[in-house]
């Protein structure tokens, strides 16, 4: 068993060495291309002061870069852009970047098979489990990002009604549309406030109102938000009064909120059916029928009450 583990570790080490060698070798140019790269090369502060960097910058960052390169090679074209759009829909969490997600995918491809082989050994079952674990851990970061984005889109849909109410009240009270957006970003809670703040920031750096709200529509999958954005962009292009548009959107959002509440109420009876059958009814049967069943068993068996 000890020799098998040692041999397995040697095989894993050889595979990792080959992968790292291919990764290093694929990025090194030769001949005229190398000379042209040297002419255009500019040393960065990180490379100049490499010896003065901390252990994390000297060890973990290069490993993460190699793992990210491995994940890029194993992924189809356009994966980086797709992950970037998924992160936008998830609100761009502070610790989640495209590079880190790709690095996590590369780490899962290498680490999951190694752990599977160490646990199950170098057998047919172990190899199959290792391949399955590599595939599962390779797509696990994508699923996590998608799950976070899905939950955030639901929160966006819930918070849009309050944001529209605040926006309509501010505009009808005489505030400008930009000031009303700022008031919504400061007052309303939830991710919708962050989206309105981002729209306002994009408008302040030079984007038009239509472009900023069109970008908001691209960052979301919520139907209500998309309808609101498309209506607002169309009204901006046609020059319609923004207060009237917001008033109509607020009325429609109230109707949508009431319909969603009714839909959720109709689903309660179906959702409560399985807990009722599996948890409540058995206890009721035991309490109600149990004493009678015991009495009947004692009576038919000739026992005393």
MIDOSE-1310 file (N, C-alpha, C; in nm, 2 decimals, decimal comma, always signed):
residues 305
xxxx	+0,08/-0,12/+0,00/+0,00/+0,00/+0,00/+0,09/+0,13/+0,00; +0,20/+0,12/+0,08/+0,29/+0,23/+0,08/+0,35/+0,26/-0,05; +0,39/+0,15/-0,12/+0,45/+0,16/-0,25/+0,35/+0,22/-0,35; +0,23/+0,17/-0,34/+0,13/+0,22/-0,43/+0,10/+0,37/-0,42
xxxx	+0,10/+0,42/-0,29/+0,08/+0,56/-0,27/+0,20/+0,64/-0,32; +0,32/+0,59/-0,30/+0,44/+0,66/-0,34/+0,44/+0,66/-0,50; +0,41/+0,55/-0,56/+0,40/+0,55/-0,71/+0,30/+0,65/-0,76; +0,18/+0,65/-0,69/+0,08/+0,74/-0,73/+0,12/+0,89/-0,72
xxxx	+0,19/+0,92/-0,61/+0,24/+1,06/-0,60/+0,34/+1,09/-0,70; +0,42/+1,00/-0,74/+0,52/+1,02/-0,85/+0,45/+1,05/-0,98; +0,35/+0,97/-1,01/+0,27/+0,99/-1,13/+0,20/+1,13/-1,13; +0,14/+1,16/-1,02/+0,08/+1,30/-1,01/+0,18/+1,41/-1,03
xxxx	+0,30/+1,39/-0,96/+0,40/+1,49/-0,98/+0,45/+1,50/-1,12; +0,46/+1,39/-1,19/+0,51/+1,39/-1,33/+0,40/+1,47/-1,42; +0,28/+1,44/-1,39/+0,17/+1,51/-1,47/+0,17/+1,66/-1,44; +0,19/+1,70/-1,32/+0,19/+1,84/-1,29/+0,31/+1,90/-1,35
xxxx	+0,43/+1,83/-1,35/+0,55/+1,89/-1,41/+0,53/+1,91/-1,56; +0,47/+1,81/-1,62/+0,45/+1,82/-1,77/+0,35/+1,93/-1,80; +0,25/+1,95/-1,72/+0,15/+2,06/-1,75/+0,22/+2,19/-1,73; +0,30/+2,21/-1,62/+0,37/+2,33/-1,60/+0,47/+2,36/-1,71
xxxx	+0,54/+2,25/-1,75/+0,64/+2,27/-1,86/+0,57/+2,32/-1,99; +0,46/+2,26/-2,02/+0,39/+2,30/-2,14/+0,34/+2,44/-2,13; +0,29/+2,47/-2,01/+0,24/+2,61/-1,99/+0,35/+2,71/-2,00; +0,47/+2,68/-1,95/+0,58/+2,77/-1,96/+0,63/+2,78/-2,10
xxxx	+0,64/+2,66/-2,17/+0,69/+2,66/-2,30/+0,60/+2,72/-2,40; +0,47/+2,72/-2,38/+0,38/+2,77/-2,48/+0,39/+2,92/-2,49; +0,44/+2,99/-2,38/+0,44/+3,13/-2,38/+0,58/+3,19/-2,42; +0,68/+3,11/-2,44/+0,81/+3,15/-2,47/+0,83/+3,15/-2,62
xxxx	+0,87/+3,26/-2,68/+0,89/+3,27/-2,82/+1,04/+3,25/-2,85; +1,07/+3,23/-2,98/+1,21/+3,21/-3,02/+1,24/+3,29/-3,15; +1,36/+3,30/-3,18/+1,40/+3,36/-3,31/+1,36/+3,51/-3,32; +1,31/+3,55/-3,44/+1,28/+3,69/-3,46/+1,17/+3,74/-3,37
xxxx	+1,07/+3,65/-3,34/+0,96/+3,69/-3,25/+1,01/+3,73/-3,11; +1,11/+3,65/-3,07/+1,17/+3,68/-2,94/+1,24/+3,81/-2,94; +1,32/+3,84/-3,05/+1,39/+3,97/-3,06/+1,29/+4,08/-3,06; +1,18/+4,07/-3,13/+1,08/+4,18/-3,13/+1,02/+4,20/-3,00
xxxx	+1,00/+4,09/-2,92/+0,94/+4,10/-2,79/+1,04/+4,17/-2,70; +1,17/+4,15/-2,71/+1,27/+4,21/-2,63/+1,28/+4,36/-2,66; +1,26/+4,40/-2,79/+1,26/+4,54/-2,82/+1,14/+4,62/-2,76; +1,02/+4,55/-2,76/+0,90/+4,61/-2,70/+0,88/+4,59/-2,55
xxxx	+0,98/+4,52/-2,49/+0,97/+4,48/-2,35/+0,99/+4,60/-2,26; +0,91/+4,62/-2,16/+0,92/+4,72/-2,06/+0,91/+4,66/-1,92; +1,01/+4,68/-1,84/+1,02/+4,62/-1,71/+0,91/+4,69/-1,62; +0,84/+4,61/-1,54/+0,74/+4,66/-1,45/+0,81/+4,67/-1,31
xxxx	+0,74/+4,74/-1,22/+0,79/+4,76/-1,09/+0,78/+4,63/-1,01; +0,69/+4,54/-1,05/+0,68/+4,41/-0,98/+0,80/+4,32/-1,02; +0,85/+4,33/-1,14/+0,96/+4,25/-1,18/+1,09/+4,31/-1,13; +1,10/+4,44/-1,12/+1,22/+4,50/-1,07/+1,24/+4,47/-0,93
xxxx	+1,14/+4,48/-0,85/+1,15/+4,46/-0,70/+1,09/+4,32/-0,66; +1,12/+4,22/-0,74/+1,06/+4,09/-0,72/+1,12/+4,03/-0,59; +1,24/+4,06/-0,55/+1,30/+4,00/-0,43/+1,24/+4,07/-0,31; +1,18/+4,19/-0,32/+1,13/+4,26/-0,21/+0,98/+4,23/-0,19
xxxx	+0,92/+4,15/-0,27/+0,78/+4,12/-0,26/+0,76/+4,01/-0,15; +0,64/+4,01/-0,10/+0,60/+3,91/+0,00/+0,59/+3,77/-0,06; +0,57/+3,67/+0,03/+0,56/+3,53/-0,01/+0,44/+3,51/-0,10; +0,33/+3,58/-0,07/+0,21/+3,57/-0,15/+0,23/+3,61/-0,29
xxxx	+0,30/+3,73/-0,31/+0,32/+3,78/-0,45/+0,42/+3,69/-0,52; +0,52/+3,64/-0,45/+0,62/+3,56/-0,52/+0,58/+3,41/-0,54; +0,49/+3,36/-0,46/+0,46/+3,22/-0,48/+0,32/+3,19/-0,53; +0,22/+3,26/-0,46/+0,08/+3,23/-0,49/+0,03/+3,29/-0,62
xxxx	+0,08/+3,41/-0,65/+0,03/+3,48/-0,77/+0,08/+3,41/-0,90; +0,21/+3,37/-0,91/+0,25/+3,29/-1,03/+0,17/+3,16/-1,05; +0,15/+3,09/-0,93/+0,08/+2,96/-0,94/-0,07/+2,99/-0,99; -0,13/+3,10/-0,94/-0,26/+3,13/-0,98/-0,27/+3,16/-1,13
xxxx	-0,16/+3,23/-1,18/-0,16/+3,27/-1,32/-0,15/+3,14/-1,41; -0,06/+3,04/-1,36/-0,05/+2,92/-1,44/-0,18/+2,84/-1,44; -0,25/+2,84/-1,32/-0,37/+2,77/-1,32/-0,48/+2,83/-1,40; -0,48/+2,97/-1,41/-0,57/+3,04/-1,49/-0,54/+3,01/-1,64
xxxx	-0,41/+3,00/-1,68/-0,38/+2,97/-1,81/-0,43/+2,83/-1,85; -0,41/+2,73/-1,76/-0,46/+2,60/-1,78/-0,61/+2,60/-1,80; -0,69/+2,67/-1,72/-0,83/+2,67/-1,73/-0,87/+2,74/-1,86; -0,80/+2,84/-1,91/-0,83/+2,91/-2,03/-0,81/+2,81/-2,15
xxxx	-0,71/+2,73/-2,14/-0,68/+2,64/-2,25/-0,79/+2,52/-2,26; -0,84/+2,49/-2,14/-0,94/+2,38/-2,14/-1,08/+2,43/-2,16; -1,10/+2,56/-2,16/-1,23/+2,62/-2,18/-1,25/+2,66/-2,32; -1,38/+2,66/-2,37/-1,41/+2,70/-2,51/-1,39/+2,85/-2,52
xxxx	-1,39/+2,90/-2,64/-1,37/+3,04/-2,67/-1,48/+3,13/-2,61; -1,45/+3,24/-2,56/-1,55/+3,33/-2,50/-1,59/+3,30/-2,36; -1,52/+3,21/-2,30/-1,55/+3,17/-2,16/-1,52/+3,29/-2,06; -1,41/+3,36/-2,09/-1,38/+3,47/-2,00/-1,48/+3,58/-2,01
xxxx	-1,53/+3,61/-2,13/-1,63/+3,71/-2,14/-1,76/+3,67/-2,08; -1,80/+3,54/-2,09/-1,92/+3,49/-2,03/-1,91/+3,50/-1,88; -1,80/+3,47/-1,82/-1,78/+3,47/-1,67/-1,79/+3,62/-1,63; -1,73/+3,71/-1,71/-1,74/+3,85/-1,67/-1,88/+3,90/-1,67
xxxx	-1,96/+3,86/-1,77/-2,11/+3,90/-1,77/-2,18/+3,83/-1,65; -2,15/+3,71/-1,62/-2,21/+3,65/-1,50/-2,17/+3,72/-1,37; -2,05/+3,77/-1,36/-2,01/+3,84/-1,24/-2,08/+3,98/-1,24; -2,11/+4,04/-1,35/-2,19/+4,16/-1,36/-2,33/+4,14/-1,31
xxxx	-2,39/+4,03/-1,35/-2,52/+3,99/-1,30/-2,52/+3,96/-1,15; -2,41/+3,91/-1,10/-2,40/+3,88/-0,96/-2,36/+4,00/-0,88; -2,34/+4,11/-0,94/-2,30/+4,23/-0,86/-2,15/+4,25/-0,84; -2,07/+4,18/-0,91/-1,92/+4,19/-0,90/-1,88/+4,18/-0,75
xxxx	-1,89/+4,06/-0,69/-1,85/+4,05/-0,55/-1,70/+4,09/-0,53; -1,67/+4,15/-0,42/-1,53/+4,21/-0,40/-1,42/+4,10/-0,42; -1,44/+3,98/-0,37/-1,34/+3,88/-0,38/-1,35/+3,79/-0,51; -1,44/+3,82/-0,59/-1,46/+3,74/-0,71/-1,42/+3,83/-0,84
xxxx	-1,32/+3,78/-0,91/-1,28/+3,84/-1,03/-1,27/+3,73/-1,14; -1,26/+3,77/-1,26/-1,25/+3,67/-1,37/-1,13/+3,59/-1,35; -1,02/+3,65/-1,32/-0,89/+3,58/-1,30/-0,90/+3,48/-1,19; -0,96/+3,52/-1,08/-0,97/+3,42/-0,97/-1,06/+3,31/-1,00
xxxx	-1,17/+3,34/-1,07/-1,26/+3,23/-1,10/-1,19/+3,13/-1,20; -1,12/+3,18/-1,29/-1,05/+3,09/-1,38/-0,94/+3,01/-1,31; -0,87/+3,08/-1,22/-0,77/+3,01/-1,13/-0,83/+2,90/-1,05; -0,95/+2,93/-0,99/-1,02/+2,82/-0,92/-1,06/+2,70/-1,00
xxxx	-1,10/+2,73/-1,13/-1,13/+2,62/-1,22/-1,01/+2,54/-1,25; -0,89/+2,60/-1,27/-0,77/+2,53/-1,30/-0,73/+2,45/-1,18; -0,74/+2,51/-1,06/-0,70/+2,44/-0,93/-0,79/+2,31/-0,91; -0,92/+2,33/-0,94/-1,01/+2,21/-0,93/-0,98/+2,10/-1,02
xxxx	-0,93/+2,13/-1,15/-0,90/+2,03/-1,24/-0,78/+1,95/-1,19; -0,68/+2,01/-1,12/-0,57/+1,94/-1,08/-0,59/+1,87/-0,94; -0,65/+1,95/-0,85/-0,66/+1,90/-0,71/-0,77/+1,79/-0,69; -0,88/+1,80/-0,76/-0,99/+1,70/-0,74/-0,95/+1,56/-0,79
xxxx	-0,88/+1,54/-0,90/-0,84/+1,40/-0,94/-0,73/+1,35/-0,84; -0,64/+1,43/-0,79/-0,54/+1,39/-0,70/-0,60/+1,33/-0,57; -0,70/+1,41/-0,52/-0,77/+1,36/-0,39/-0,85/+1,24/-0,42; -0,91/+1,23/-0,54/-0,99/+1,11/-0,57/-0,90/+0,98/-0,58
xxxx	-0,78/+1,00/-0,64/-0,69/+0,89/-0,66/-0,63/+0,85/-0,52; -0,60/+0,95/-0,44/-0,54/+0,92/-0,31/-0,64/+0,84/-0,22; -0,77/+0,87/-0,23/-0,87/+0,80/-0,15/-0,91/+0,66/-0,21; -0,93/+0,66/-0,34/-0,98/+0,53/-0,40/-0,86/+0,45/-0,46
xxxx	-0,75/+0,50/-0,47/-0,64/+0,43/-0,53/-0,64/+0,43/-0,68; -0,53/+0,37/-0,74/-0,52/+0,37/-0,88/-0,59/+0,25/-0,94; -0,72/+0,26/-0,94/-0,81/+0,15/-0,99/-0,90/+0,21/-1,10; -0,98/+0,12/-1,16/-1,07/+0,17/-1,26/-1,17/+0,26/-1,20
xxxx	-1,23/+0,22/-1,09/-1,32/+0,31/-1,02/-1,26/+0,44/-0,98; -1,14/+0,43/-0,93/-1,07/+0,55/-0,89/-1,04/+0,65/-1,01; -1,01/+0,59/-1,12/-0,99/+0,67/-1,24/-1,12/+0,74/-1,29; -1,23/+0,66/-1,29/-1,35/+0,72/-1,33/-1,40/+0,83/-1,24
xxxx	-1,38/+0,80/-1,11/-1,42/+0,91/-1,01/-1,33/+1,03/-1,02; -1,20/+1,01/-1,05/-1,11/+1,12/-1,07/-1,15/+1,21/-1,19; -1,19/+1,14/-1,30/-1,23/+1,22/-1,42/-1,36/+1,29/-1,39; -1,46/+1,23/-1,32/-1,58/+1,29/-1,29/-1,56/+1,41/-1,19
xxxx	-1,47/+1,39/-1,09/-1,44/+1,50/-0,99/-1,37/+1,61/-1,06; -1,28/+1,59/-1,16/-1,22/+1,70/-1,23/-1,32/+1,78/-1,31; -1,41/+1,71/-1,38/-1,52/+1,78/-1,45/-1,61/+1,86/-1,36; -1,65/+1,80/-1,24/-1,74/+1,87/-1,15/-1,67/+1,99/-1,09
xxxx	-1,54/+1,98/-1,05/-1,48/+2,09/-0,98/-1,44/+2,20/-1,09; -1,43/+2,16/-1,21/-1,40/+2,25/-1,32/-1,52/+2,35/-1,34; -1,64/+2,29/-1,33/-1,76/+2,37/-1,36/-1,82/+2,42/-1,23; -1,77/+2,39/-1,11/-1,82/+2,43/-0,99/-1,82/+2,59/-0,97
xxxx	-1,71/+2,66/-1,00/-1,71/+2,80/-0,99/-1,82/+2,87/-1,08; -1,84/+2,81/-1,20/-1,94/+2,87/-1,28/-2,08/+2,85/-1,22; -2,11/+2,74/-1,16/-2,24/+2,72/-1,09/-2,25/+2,81/-0,97; -2,14/+2,84/-0,90/-2,15/+2,93/-0,78/-2,18/+3,07/-0,83
xxxx	-2,11/+3,11/-0,93/-2,14/+3,25/-0,98/-2,28/+3,26/-1,03; -2,33/+3,16/-1,10/-2,46/+3,16/-1,16/-2,57/+3,17/-1,04; -2,54/+3,09/-0,94/-2,64/+3,09/-0,82/-2,64/+3,22/-0,76; -2,52/+3,29/-0,74/-2,52/+3,42/-0,68/-2,60/+3,52/-0,76
xxxx	-2,57/+3,51/-0,90/-2,64/+3,60/-0,99/-2,79/+3,58/-0,99; -2,84/+3,46/-0,98/-2,98/+3,43/-0,98/-3,05/+3,48/-0,86; -2,98/+3,47/-0,74/-3,04/+3,52/-0,62/-3,05/+3,68/-0,62; -2,94/+3,74/-0,68/-2,94/+3,88/-0,69/-3,04/+3,93/-0,79
xxxx	-3,07/+3,86/-0,90/-3,17/+3,91/-0,99/-3,31/+3,90/-0,92; -3,33/+3,80/-0,84/-3,46/+3,80/-0,77/-3,47/+3,92/-0,67; -3,36/+3,95/-0,60/-3,37/+4,07/-0,52/-3,39/+4,20/-0,59; -3,33/+4,21/-0,71/-3,35/+4,32/-0,80/-3,50/+4,34/-0,84
xxxx	-3,56/+4,23/-0,87/-3,70/+4,23/-0,91/-3,79/+4,27/-0,80; -3,75/+4,23/-0,67/-3,83/+4,26/-0,56/-3,82/+4,41/-0,52; -3,70/+4,46/-0,53/-3,67/+4,60/-0,49/-3,70/+4,71/-0,60; -3,74/+4,66/-0,72/-3,77/+4,76/-0,82/-3,89/+4,84/-0,79
xxxx	-3,99/+4,78/-0,73/-4,12/+4,85/-0,70/-4,09/+4,97/-0,61; -4,02/+4,94/-0,50/-3,99/+5,05/-0,41/-3,91/+5,16/-0,47; -3,81/+5,12/-0,56/-3,73/+5,22/-0,63/-3,81/+5,30/-0,72; -3,91/+5,24/-0,79/-3,99/+5,32/-0,88/-4,08/+5,42/-0,80
xxxx	-4,14/+5,37/-0,69/-4,22/+5,46/-0,61/-4,14/+5,58/-0,56; -4,02/+5,56/-0,51/-3,93/+5,67/-0,47/-3,90/+5,76/-0,59; -3,87/+5,70/-0,70/-3,83/+5,78/-0,82/-3,94/+5,86/-0,87; -4,06/+5,81/-0,87/-4,18/+5,88/-0,92/-4,21/+6,00/-0,82
xxxx	-4,21/+5,97/-0,69/-4,24/+6,08/-0,59/-4,14/+6,19/-0,61; -4,01/+6,16/-0,62/-3,91/+6,26/-0,63/-3,92/+6,35/-0,76; -3,95/+6,28/-0,87/-3,97/+6,36/-1,00/-4,09/+6,44/-1,00; -4,20/+6,39/-0,94/-4,32/+6,47/-0,94/-4,31/+6,58/-0,83
xxxx	-4,22/+6,57/-0,74/-4,20/+6,68/-0,64/-4,12/+6,79/-0,70; -4,06/+6,77/-0,82/-3,99/+6,88/-0,88/-3,84/+6,86/-0,89; -3,79/+6,74/-0,84/-3,65/+6,71/-0,86/-3,61/+6,67/-1,00; -3,49/+6,70/-1,04/-3,44/+6,65/-1,17/-3,43/+6,50/-1,16
xxxx	-3,42/+6,44/-1,28/-3,41/+6,29/-1,29/-3,28/+6,24/-1,23; -3,17/+6,31/-1,25/-3,04/+6,26/-1,20/-3,05/+6,27/-1,04; -3,11/+6,38/-0,99/-3,12/+6,39/-0,85/-3,21/+6,29/-0,79; -3,32/+6,25/-0,86/-3,41/+6,15/-0,82/-3,33/+6,01/-0,81
xxxx	-3,25/+5,99/-0,91/-3,17/+5,86/-0,91/-3,08/+5,86/-0,79; -3,02/+5,97/-0,76/-2,93/+5,98/-0,65/-3,00/+5,95/-0,52; -3,12/+6,01/-0,51/-3,20/+5,99/-0,39/-3,24/+5,84/-0,37; -3,27/+5,77/-0,48/-3,31/+5,63/-0,48/-3,18/+5,55/-0,44
xxxx	-3,07/+5,58/-0,49/-2,95/+5,51/-0,45/-2,91/+5,53/-0,31; -2,95/+5,64/-0,25/-2,92/+5,66/-0,11/-3,02/+5,60/-0,01; -3,15/+5,60/-0,06/-3,26/+5,56/+0,03/-3,30/+5,42/+0,02; -3,31/+5,36/-0,10/-3,37/+5,23/-0,11/-3,26/+5,13/-0,07
xxxx	-3,30/+5,02/-0,01/-3,21/+4,91/+0,03/-3,21/+4,80/-0,07; -3,10/+4,73/-0,08/-3,09/+4,62/-0,17/-3,00/+4,64/-0,29; -2,99/+4,54/-0,38/-2,90/+4,56/-0,49/-2,95/+4,66/-0,59; -3,08/+4,69/-0,60/-3,13/+4,79/-0,69/-3,07/+4,93/-0,67
xxxx	-3,04/+4,96/-0,54/-2,97/+5,09/-0,51/-2,83/+5,09/-0,57; -2,76/+4,98/-0,56/-2,63/+4,98/-0,63/-2,63/+4,99/-0,78; -2,73/+4,93/-0,84/-2,75/+4,94/-0,98/-2,78/+5,09/-1,02; -2,87/+5,15/-0,95/-2,90/+5,29/-0,98/-2,78/+5,38/-0,96
xxxx	-2,70/+5,35/-0,85/-2,58/+5,43/-0,83/-2,48/+5,41/-0,95; -2,47/+5,29/-1,00/-2,38/+5,27/-1,11/-2,43/+5,34/-1,24; -2,56/+5,34/-1,26/-2,61/+5,42/-1,37/-2,58/+5,56/-1,36; -2,60/+5,62/-1,24/-2,57/+5,76/-1,22/-2,42/+5,79/-1,24
xxxx	-2,33/+5,70/-1,19/-2,19/+5,72/-1,22/-2,15/+5,71/-1,36; -2,21/+5,62/-1,44/-2,19/+5,62/-1,58/-2,24/+5,74/-1,65; -2,35/+5,80/-1,61/-2,40/+5,92/-1,67/-2,30/+6,04/-1,64; -2,24/+6,04/-1,52/-2,15/+6,15/-1,48/-2,02/+6,14/-1,55
xxxx	-1,98/+6,02/-1,60/-1,85/+6,02/-1,67/-1,87/+6,03/-1,82; -1,99/+6,06/-1,87/-2,00/+6,10/-2,01/-2,10/+6,02/-2,08; -2,16/+5,91/-2,03/-2,25/+5,83/-2,10/-2,39/+5,90/-2,10; -2,46/+5,88/-2,21/-2,60/+5,93/-2,21/-2,69/+5,85/-2,13
xxxx	-2,81/+5,91/-2,10/-2,90/+5,84/-2,01/-2,95/+5,70/-2,08; -2,97/+5,70/-2,21/-3,01/+5,58/-2,27/-2,90/+5,47/-2,27; -2,78/+5,51/-2,29/-2,67/+5,42/-2,29/-2,65/+5,36/-2,15; -2,66/+5,44/-2,04/-2,64/+5,40/-1,91/-2,75/+5,30/-1,87
xxxx	-2,88/+5,33/-1,90/-2,98/+5,23/-1,87/-2,98/+5,11/-1,96; -2,94/+5,12/-2,08/-2,92/+5,00/-2,17/-2,82/+4,91/-2,11; -2,71/+4,96/-2,05/-2,61/+4,88/-1,98/-2,67/+4,81/-1,86; -2,76/+4,88/-1,79/-2,83/+4,82/-1,68/-2,92/+4,70/-1,73
xxxx	-2,98/+4,71/-1,84/-3,06/+4,61/-1,90/-2,97/+4,49/-1,94; -2,85/+4,51/-1,98/-2,76/+4,40/-2,02/-2,71/+4,33/-1,90; -2,70/+4,40/-1,78/-2,65/+4,33/-1,66/-2,76/+4,26/-1,58; -2,88/+4,25/-1,63/-2,98/+4,19/-1,55/-3,06/+4,09/-1,64
xxxx	-3,12/+3,99/-1,57/-3,21/+3,90/-1,64/-3,35/+3,91/-1,59; -3,38/+4,00/-1,49/-3,51/+4,01/-1,44/-3,60/+4,08/-1,54; -3,72/+4,02/-1,57/-3,81/+4,07/-1,67/-3,86/+4,21/-1,64; -3,89/+4,24/-1,51/-3,95/+4,37/-1,47/-3,84/+4,48/-1,50
xxxx	-3,72/+4,45/-1,46/-3,61/+4,55/-1,48/-3,59/+4,57/-1,63; -3,59/+4,47/-1,71/-3,57/+4,49/-1,85/-3,68/+4,57/-1,91; -3,81/+4,54/-1,87/-3,92/+4,62/-1,93/-3,91/+4,76/-1,89; -3,87/+4,79/-1,76/-3,86/+4,93/-1,72/-3,75/+5,00/-1,80
xxxx	-3,64/+4,93/-1,82/-3,52/+4,99/-1,89/-3,56/+5,02/-2,03; -3,62/+4,92/-2,10/-3,66/+4,94/-2,24/-3,76/+5,06/-2,25; -3,86/+5,07/-2,16/-3,96/+5,18/-2,17/-3,89/+5,31/-2,15; -3,80/+5,32/-2,05/-3,73/+5,44/-2,02/-3,64/+5,48/-2,13
xxxx	-3,57/+5,39/-2,20/-3,48/+5,42/-2,31/-3,56/+5,47/-2,43; -3,68/+5,41/-2,45/-3,76/+5,45/-2,56/-3,82/+5,59/-2,54; -3,86/+5,61/-2,41/-3,91/+5,75/-2,38/-3,81/+5,85/-2,39; -3,68/+5,82/-2,36/-3,57/+5,92/-2,38/-3,54/+5,95/-2,52
xxxx	-3,56/+5,85/-2,61/-3,53/+5,87/-2,75/-3,64/+5,95/-2,81; -3,77/+5,93/-2,77/-3,88/+6,00/-2,83/-3,91/+6,13/-2,76; -3,84/+6,16/-2,65/-3,86/+6,29/-2,58/-3,99/+6,30/-2,50; -4,04/+6,19/-2,45/-4,17/+6,19/-2,38/-4,14/+6,24/-2,23
xxxx	-4,24/+6,29/-2,17/-4,23/+6,34/-2,03/-4,19/+6,23/-1,94; -4,08/+6,24/-1,87/-4,03/+6,13/-1,78/-4,13/+6,10/-1,67; -4,19/+6,21/-1,62/-4,28/+6,19/-1,50/-4,40/+6,10/-1,54; -4,46/+6,12/-1,66/-4,57/+6,04/-1,70/-4,53/+5,90/-1,72
xxxx	-4,41/+5,88/-1,78/-4,36/+5,74/-1,80/-4,34/+5,67/-1,67; -4,28/+5,74/-1,57/-4,26/+5,68/-1,44/-4,39/+5,64/-1,37; -4,49/+5,73/-1,39/-4,62/+5,71/-1,32/-4,69/+5,58/-1,38; -4,68/+5,56/-1,51/-4,74/+5,45/-1,57/-4,66/+5,32/-1,53
xxxx	-4,53/+5,33/-1,52/-4,45/+5,22/-1,48/-4,47/+5,18/-1,34; -4,50/+5,28/-1,25/-4,53/+5,25/-1,11/-4,66/+5,17/-1,10; -4,76/+5,22/-1,18/-4,89/+5,15/-1,17/-4,88/+5,00/-1,22; -4,81/+4,99/-1,33/-4,78/+4,85/-1,38/-4,71/+4,76/-1,28
xxxx	-4,61/+4,82/-1,21/-4,53/+4,75/-1,12/-4,62/+4,70/-1,00; -4,71/+4,79/-0,96/-4,81/+4,75/-0,85/-4,89/+4,63/-0,89; -4,94/+4,63/-1,02/-5,01/+4,52/-1,07/-4,93/+4,39/-1,07; -4,80/+4,40/-1,12/-4,71/+4,29/-1,12/-4,69/+4,23/-0,98
xxxx	-4,67/+4,32/-0,89/-4,64/+4,28/-0,75/-4,76/+4,21/-0,69; -4,88/+4,25/-0,72/-5,00/+4,19/-0,67/-5,02/+4,05/-0,74; -4,99/+4,04/-0,87/-5,00/+3,91/-0,93/-4,90/+3,81/-0,88; -4,78/+3,86/-0,85/-4,68/+3,77/-0,79/-4,72/+3,72/-0,65
xxxx	-4,78/+3,81/-0,58/-4,82/+3,77/-0,44/-4,93/+3,67/-0,45; -5,03/+3,68/-0,55/-5,13/+3,58/-0,57/-5,07/+3,45/-0,62; -4,97/+3,46/-0,70/-4,91/+3,33/-0,75/-4,84/+3,26/-0,64; -4,77/+3,34/-0,55/-4,70/+3,27/-0,44/-4,80/+3,21/-0,34
xxxx	-4,92/+3,28/-0,33/-5,02/+3,22/-0,24/-5,08/+3,09/-0,29; -5,09/+3,09/-0,43/-5,15/+2,96/-0,49/-5,05/+2,85/-0,48; -4,92/+2,88/-0,47/-4,82/+2,77/-0,46/-4,80/+2,72/-0,32; -4,86/+2,79/-0,22/-4,84/+2,74/-0,08/-4,91/+2,61/-0,06
xxxx	-5,03/+2,59/-0,12/-5,10/+2,46/-0,10/-5,02/+2,34/-0,15; -4,96/+2,36/-0,27/-4,88/+2,25/-0,32/-4,75/+2,23/-0,24; -4,69/+2,34/-0,20/-4,56/+2,32/-0,12/-4,58/+2,26/+0,01; -4,70/+2,28/+0,07/-4,72/+2,23/+0,21/-4,77/+2,09/+0,20
xxxx	-4,81/+2,03/+0,09/-4,86/+1,90/+0,07/-4,77/+1,79/+0,12; -4,64/+1,80/+0,08/-4,54/+1,69/+0,11/-4,50/+1,70/+0,26; -4,48/+1,81/+0,32/-4,45/+1,81/+0,47/-4,58/+1,76/+0,54; -4,70/+1,79/+0,49/-4,82/+1,75/+0,56/-4,83/+1,59/+0,56
xxxx	-4,80/+1,53/+0,44/-4,81/+1,39/+0,43/-4,70/+1,31/+0,50; -4,58/+1,37/+0,50/-4,46/+1,30/+0,55/-4,44/+1,32/+0,70; -4,48/+1,44/+0,75/-4,45/+1,47/+0,89/-4,57/+1,48/+0,98; -4,68/+1,54/+0,93/-4,79/+1,57/+1,02/-4,89/+1,46/+1,03
xxxx	-4,93/+1,41/+0,91/-5,03/+1,30/+0,91/-4,98/+1,17/+0,99; -4,85/+1,13/+0,97/-4,81/+1,01/+1,05/-4,82/+1,03/+1,20; -4,79/+1,15/+1,25/-4,80/+1,17/+1,39/-4,95/+1,17/+1,44; -5,03/+1,23/+1,35/-5,18/+1,23/+1,39/-5,23/+1,09/+1,39
xxxx	-5,19/+1,01/+1,30/-5,24/+0,87/+1,29/-5,20/+0,79/+1,42; -5,07/+0,82/+1,46/-5,02/+0,75/+1,58/-5,10/+0,79/+1,70; -5,12/+0,92/+1,71/-5,19/+0,97/+1,84/-5,34/+0,93/+1,84; -5,40/+0,93/+1,72/-5,55/+0,91/+1,72/-5,58/+0,76/+1,71
xxxx	-5,51/+0,69/+1,62/-5,54/+0,55/+1,59/-5,46/+0,45/+1,68; -5,35/+0,50/+1,74/-5,26/+0,42/+1,81/-5,33/+0,35/+1,93; -5,39/+0,42/+2,02/-5,46/+0,36/+2,14/-5,57/+0,26/+2,10; -5,65/+0,29/+2,00/-5,75/+0,20/+1,95/-5,69/+0,07/+1,89
xxxx	-5,58/+0,09/+1,82/-5,51/-0,03/+1,76/-5,46/-0,12/+1,87; -5,40/-0,06/+1,97/-5,35/-0,14/+2,08/-5,46/-0,22/+2,15; -5,57/-0,15/+2,17/-5,69/-0,22/+2,24/-5,74/-0,33/+2,16; -5,75/-0,31/+2,02/-5,80/-0,42/+1,94/-5,70/-0,53/+1,93
xxxx	-5,57/-0,51/+1,93/-5,48/-0,62/+1,93/-5,49/-0,70/+2,06; -5,50/-0,63/+2,17/-5,51/-0,70/+2,30/-5,64/-0,78/+2,31; -5,75/-0,72/+2,25/-5,88/-0,79/+2,26/-5,88/-0,92/+2,17; -5,82/-0,91/+2,05/-5,82/-1,03/+1,97/-5,71/-1,13/+2,01
xxxx	-5,61/-1,09/+2,09/-5,51/-1,18/+2,13/-5,55/-1,24/+2,27; -5,65/-1,20/+2,33/-5,70/-1,25/+2,46/-5,63/-1,19/+2,57; -5,56/-1,08/+2,55/-5,49/-1,01/+2,66/-5,58/-0,92/+2,74; -5,54/-0,88/+2,86/-5,62/-0,80/+2,94/-5,61/-0,65/+2,90
x	-5,71/-0,57/+2,92/-5,70/-0,43/+2,89/-5,61/-0,36/+2,99
